[in-house]
Amino acid sequence: MQFLKVVFYEALKDVTEYGKQRWISSSKWQVNNSFEGLVLGGLAGGLSAYLTTPLDVVKTRLQVQGSTLMYNGWLDAMYNIWVREGMKGMFRGSIPRIAWYIPASALTFMAVEFLREHFNERGPNGDLRDVARLSIEKKKSLQEAA
């Protein structure tokens, strides 16, 4: 799930960047990276949650079957759910799952973009350089300062 979410997020960022370069020629119009992370992260989270719902349904059914075994492994569970309930059964619970993942992913990627924006340094020519390390300086005591 996490892998798909990151892949979708990065793909949406690429599409957004392409769209900005192609259709927005004015350099005055700028979208905040954190806001972009919020929107694109929510979309990526919702899409990945929807696409992985069948796997989550199978996992949940296997977990709750108890001592009376209904399924003999995940392939059997997937087959039986498909045969008995069809597509609707495979995507059962997708709406609450999507509703949970959209805000969680949106906030996560907003925070990622905020941290990228504030912890990366600009070089002399304006290019972004990754921060190699973060350091915390100790405060000097009154005796050291004197």
N, C-alpha and C positions, 0 to 999 in steps of 0.2 A: 504494500500500500504506500509506504513512504517513498519508495523508489519511483513509483508511478507519479506520485504527487510532485516530486521534484522535477521529473522529466516533463510533465505537463506544464509546470510553472515556467521552466526555462524555455520551453517551446512557445508559450504564450508571450513571454518577454521578447523573444526574437520576432514574433509576428507583430507585436506592438511597436517595436523599434523600426521594423520595416515599414509599417503603416505611417509612423511619424515622419520618417525620411521621405516617403513617397508623396504623402498628401498634405503634410504640414510644412510649408516652406519657410514660414515665419519663425525666426529664432526667439521671438518675444514670448511665444506660447510654450510654457514649460510645465510638465506634470511632476509633482512631488514624488520622489521614488518610494516613499513610505505609503502614499496613497495608491500608487501603482501596485505595490506589493500587496496591499489590502485587497484590491479588486481582483488582481490576477491570482493571488493565493487562494481566495475564496472560490474562484472558478476552477482552479486546478484541484482543490480539495473536494469539491462537489463532484467533478467528473471522475476522479479516481475512486471516490466512495461509491458512486453508482456502478462503475465497471467491476469493482471487486465485491459487490454485494452477493453474487452467487457463491463465491468462495466463503464468505462470512456465513451465509445460510447453511452451507454444508458443515462448516466448523461447529456452528451452534447446534445443529441437529445431532451431530456426533457427540457433543458434550452433554446434552440433556437426555440422551436415550436411556440412561440408567442401566440397571442390571438386565432388563429385557432388551436384548439387542435387536434393533430394527434394521441396522445397516452393518455390513461387513467391510468397513473401510470407506474412504472418501469417494472412490470411484463408484462403488455400489450406492452410496448415499446420493451422489449426483445423478446417477442413472434413475434411481427410484423417485427422486423428487421431480425430475423432468417428466417421467412417464405418468406419475400420478397427478401432478399439479401443473405441469407445463411451465411456460415462461413466467407466469404469474407467481408460481411457487419459488422459482429461482431468484426472483427479485422481491420477494416478500420482505417488508421492513426497509425498503430502500429510501422511502421518504424521511423517516426519523434519522436514518444513518446519514443521509445527505445534509439534513438540517443540523446535525451535530458537527459534521466535518467542515462545512463551509465557514462558520465563524472561527473555528479552531485554526484552520489553515490560513484564513485571512489574517488573523492576528499574528500567527507565527511568521508568515512571510513579510508582514509589515515590520515586525521587529527586526528581521534579518536585513531588510533594506535600510532601515533606520541605522542599524549598527554598521552596515557597509558604508553608508554615507558619512557617518560621523567618526569612524575609526580608520578610514583610508586617508592617506596624505596626498596632496597635489605636488607634483614635481615642478621644477623651474619653468618648464614649457607648458604647464597646465595639465599634463597627463596624470592619471591616478596611479599611485604606487601603493601596493599593499603594505600595511604596517607589519614590520618584521616582529616586533615585540611590544608589549605594553609594560611600562615600568611605573612603580609607585615610589615616590620619593618620601623619605622620612622627614618629618618636621624637625627643625633644629630646636634644641632647648634654649632657654634664655642664656645659659652659660656659654654655649657654643656660639651663639650669635654675637656675644660681646667681645 
